[in-house]
């Protein structure tokens, strides 16, 4: 009996720690573990936001005790490769979700949505990077660092988790731009999306630590660690 229990424990540990790379036509993603619950990390929607991209790549070595961790480290691979926010021949990826178009940008967003539909994550962590710390009276295109952004459905579903992020110094902001992953996936698919905006006023390693802190809190909340 003891041997059987030990064997089950070993098998489950191997399953939860196994990593699989899946390549679609536009994106690559990594699957760690299996089953529910599911947390998804998406980085590289903007190709010049390096700290989130680097941290997402590092997460390929992460382990979960149960459930599934899905990682898309380079959502816009071409922009990541060139180090640009987006490419001149593309639209802003984070304004293109659920738009009826067959251009390059929409093909990427459709593949991301396809992965979301397949795994139905409990929480999506959307890694972004701002130029400066949050300042409510300045341009939000540049002064939105060290915030977390979410829609009402996420607050309704995970209020304790959201409040735990505030303890880490994040400023909560509700609402997101039309066409963004956060707004469109939250409202159309009723899936909780939390956008983490780090600040380039912090060093890269500090930014990466903040992304990981959010991930650890989400995994702990869902009892995946």
N, C-alpha and C positions, 0 to 999 in steps of 0.2 A: 504493500500500500504506500509506504513512504517513498519507495523507488518510483512508483507511478506518479506521485505528486511532484517529485523532483523533476521527472521527465517533462511533465506538463509545464512546470515553471520555466525550464530551460527552453522549451519550444516556443512558449509565449514571449520570452525575452528576445529570442532570435528574431521572431516575427516583428516585434515592436521596434527593433533596432535596424531591421533590414532597410536598405535604401535602393530605390529604383529610379532610373532616369527615363523619362518619357519625352520623346521629341515629336512635335507636331510640325506643320509646315512653317509656322511663324514663330512659335515659342517652344522653349524647352522647360520642363519642370521636373521636380524631384519629389518622390513620395517616400515618406518614412513611416513605417508601421502599417496598420490597417484597421478598418472598422471605425466606429464612432467612439467619442466625439472627433470632430475634425477642425483643425486650425489651419488656415492658409496664410502664407506670407507672400506679398507681392512687392517687388522692388524694381527699379529701372523703368518705371513708366516715363520718367524723364531721364535721359541718358547721362546728364551731367551731375546727377545727385549721387555722388560716389559713395558716401558713407553707408547709405541703405543698401546699395548694390553689394558692397564689400561684405557687410554683415550678413546679408541673405546668402551669399556664396559660402560663408563660414558655417551657416546653419545646416549645410549638407552633412556635417559631422554630428549633428544633434541627435539625441536619443529621447524617445518617449516611452513611458511605461505601459501606456495603452492608447488606443485611438490612432489617428493619422495626422501627420504634419505634411502639408503640401507647400513647396517653395518654388516660386517663380522669381529667380534672381535678376533676370534681364528681360523685363516685359517688352521693351523696345530694343532689340538686340543691335540694330543698325545705329541707333542713336548712342547706345552705350559704347559701341566700338569706336565711334568718332568723337565721343565726349561732348556731344551736343545735347541740348534739352530735347530737341526733336530735329529731324532732318528737313532740309529746305523743301523737299518734294512731298512731305507728309504734313498732316494736321497735328495739333497737339493731342496726343493719345488720351490725355485726361479730360478732353472735351468731346470725345467721339463715341462713348459707349452708347449702344442702342440707337445709333443713327443708321438710317437705311441708305447705305452706300457700299460700293464694291471696291473702294480705293484701298491702298496699302494699309492705312491706319485702321480703317474699319475691319479689315481682315484680322488684324492683331487683336482688336477688342473682342471680336466674335469668338476667337479661339480662347481667350481668357474666360469669357462667359461660358463657353462650352465646358471648360475644366470646372468652373464653379457649379454648373448644372450637374456634372457627373458626381462630384464629391459632396455637394450640399454642405459646405462648411458651417459650423456653428458661429465662428468668428473669422473675419478676414482682417489681417493687419496690413495696412497699406503704407509702405515706407516712403516718405518724402523728405525734402531738405529745403529750408528757406535760407535767404541771405542773412537775415537779422532776427534777433529776438522779437517776440510779439510786441506790437505797439498799436493800440486800437485807433489811434488818430493818424497813423501813417498808412501808406499804400500796402494793402494786404497781399499784393503780389510779391512783396519783398520782406515785410515785417510780420511774419507769422510763425517764427521759430519757437520751439519748445511748447507747442500746443498739441492737443489731440482733438480731432474733428469727428463728429458722429451725427447720426440722425436720431429722431425720436424713438424709432423702433429699437435701437441699440440701448438707449437709456432705459427703456421699459424692460428690456430683457436682462440687462446686466448692470443695474445701478451700482451694486457694491464694487464691481470691477472698475467701473468708471471712476468712482470716488477714490479707489486705491491708487489710481494714476495721479490724482491730484496731490497725494502725499509725496510723490516723486518730483513735484514742482511743475508738472504740466498744467497749462491753462486750458480749460475745456471750451470748445467752440461748437455750437450746434448749427448744422447746415453746411452745404457744399455747392459748388458750381454745377450748373446744368451740363450734362454730358460727362461728368466725372464718375469714376468708378464708385466713389463713396455714395453719391446721391442716387445714381441710377440703379446700382445693385441693391442698395438698401430699400429703395422705394418700390422697384419693380419686382424684386425677388424676395423681399422681406428677409434678407440676410444681414446680419450685423457686420458693419464695416467700421473699423476704427483707423483713421488716418493719423499717423505720427509724423509731425513736422519737426525735424531737428533744426538746429540753427548753426550756420557757418561761423557764428561768433565763438562756438565751441570747437575744440580740436576734434579731428576725425575720430580718434579713439573714444572720446567722451560721447560723441554722437552715437557711435556703435554700441556703447554700453547702454545708452538709453533705449535703443531699439530692443536690445536683449532683455532689459528689465521689463519692458512691456510684454514681450513674448513669454517670459517666465511667469509673470503674473497671470496671463491668460491661461497658460498650461496648468498652473497650479489651481486656478479657479475651476477648471474643467476636470481636475484630478487626472491629468495626463502625465505628470511628472512622478 
